[in-house]
Amino acid sequence: MFSQINEELDNNDNSADSNPAEAFESNPELFQKYHDAYKGRMEHWPKNPLDVIVKWINRKVSKDRIIADFGCGEAKLSLAVPNKVHSFDLFALNDRVTACDMSNVPLEDESVDVAVFCLSLMGTDVAKFIAEANRVLKIK
């Protein structure tokens, strides 16, 4: 179901559904369905990429560093590391998530030390998402 929803979002050029934000806004249940399907798919993975990211942050990133989690889903990263984490997604699945477009997050320029994209670079605006991360990341 996860793959099917992604394919429909990526391949439908004739309606609002060609833009995931518009598709999810016109059908909010679709966003929850998407995340439920994603969680179901993850149960069959040999390794969860978020676990790898959490392990890396806990080993390599000092606790005073600020993290921006782009496409955070349920903001699990914010619960798994001691760092301050800004959690962004298209819709807020809980109160730890700031709902926004990943190409325009509400952060100041050069205000974070680490940008995380864990399986969130599947959209058609990937270049804009990377540019936005570049904007908010501190130099060096």
C-alpha positions in Angstrom: 0.0 0.0 0.0 2.9 2.4 0.8 4.4 1.9 -2.6 1.0 2.2 -4.3 0.3 5.5 -2.6 3.8 6.9 -3.5 3.3 5.8 -7.1 -0.1 7.5 -7.3 1.3 10.7 -5.8 4.3 10.7 -8.1 2.5 9.7 -11.3 -0.8 11.5 -11.3 -0.2 14.7 -13.4 -3.9 15.6 -14.0 -5.2 16.7 -10.6 -4.3 18.1 -7.3 -3.0 14.7 -6.4 0.1 15.4 -8.6 1.2 17.6 -5.7 1.4 15.5 -2.4 0.6 18.6 -0.3 -2.6 19.3 -2.2 -3.5 15.6 -2.3 -3.1 15.3 1.5 -4.9 18.6 2.2 -7.8 17.6 0.0 -7.9 14.2 1.7 -6.3 14.3 5.3 -7.1 10.7 5.9 -4.7 9.8 3.0 -1.8 11.2 5.0 -2.6 9.0 8.0 -3.1 6.1 5.6 0.3 6.8 4.1 2.0 6.8 7.5 0.2 3.7 8.6 1.3 1.9 5.4 4.9 3.2 5.9 4.9 1.7 9.4 3.6 -1.6 8.1 6.3 -1.7 5.5 9.0 -0.9 8.1 8.1 -4.0 10.1 9.6 -6.1 7.3 12.9 -4.2 6.9 16.0 -5.9 8.3 17.2 -2.6 9.7 15.3 0.7 10.3 17.3 3.6 8.9 16.2 5.9 11.8 17.9 3.5 14.2 21.1 4.0 12.3 20.7 7.8 12.4 19.9 7.8 16.1 23.0 5.6 16.8 25.2 8.0 14.8 23.9 11.1 16.5 24.3 9.6 19.9 27.9 8.6 19.1 29.1 11.5 17.0 27.0 14.6 17.6 27.5 16.5 20.8 24.4 17.1 22.9 24.5 20.9 22.5 24.1 20.6 18.7 20.7 21.4 17.1 19.0 19.1 14.7 16.4 19.7 12.0 14.4 16.6 11.0 12.9 17.1 7.6 10.0 14.8 6.9 10.0 13.5 10.5 6.7 11.6 10.4 5.9 11.0 14.1 9.0 12.9 15.3 10.6 9.7 16.8 14.0 11.2 16.4 13.1 13.9 18.9 12.4 11.3 21.5 15.5 9.2 20.8 18.3 11.7 21.2 19.2 14.3 23.9 19.6 17.1 21.4 17.1 19.8 20.6 15.3 18.6 17.5 13.1 20.7 15.2 10.7 18.2 13.6 9.0 19.1 10.3 6.5 17.3 8.1 3.7 18.2 5.7 1.1 17.4 8.4 1.5 17.2 12.2 0.8 13.7 13.4 1.4 14.9 17.0 2.3 18.0 18.9 6.1 17.5 18.5 5.7 18.1 14.7 5.6 21.5 13.0 3.5 21.2 9.9 5.1 22.9 6.9 6.5 22.5 3.4 10.0 21.0 3.6 11.2 23.7 1.2 10.2 26.5 3.6 10.7 25.6 7.2 10.3 28.2 10.0 13.9 28.4 11.0 16.5 31.2 10.8 19.4 31.0 8.3 22.3 29.0 9.7 20.5 28.0 12.9 21.0 24.2 13.0 24.0 21.9 13.1 22.6 18.7 11.6 19.9 18.1 9.0 18.2 14.7 8.8 16.3 13.3 5.9 15.3 9.8 6.8 13.4 8.3 3.8 11.9 11.7 3.2 13.5 12.5 -0.2 10.9 10.8 -2.3 9.0 13.9 -3.4 9.3 15.8 -6.6 10.7 18.8 -4.8 13.9 17.1 -3.6 16.2 19.9 -4.8 14.2 22.5 -3.0 14.3 20.4 0.2 18.1 20.1 0.0 18.4 23.9 -0.7 16.3 24.6 2.4 18.5 22.3 4.6 21.5 24.2 3.2 19.9 27.5 4.2 19.3 26.5 7.8 22.6 24.6 8.3 25.4 26.5 10.0 28.5 27.0 7.9 30.9 24.1 8.4 
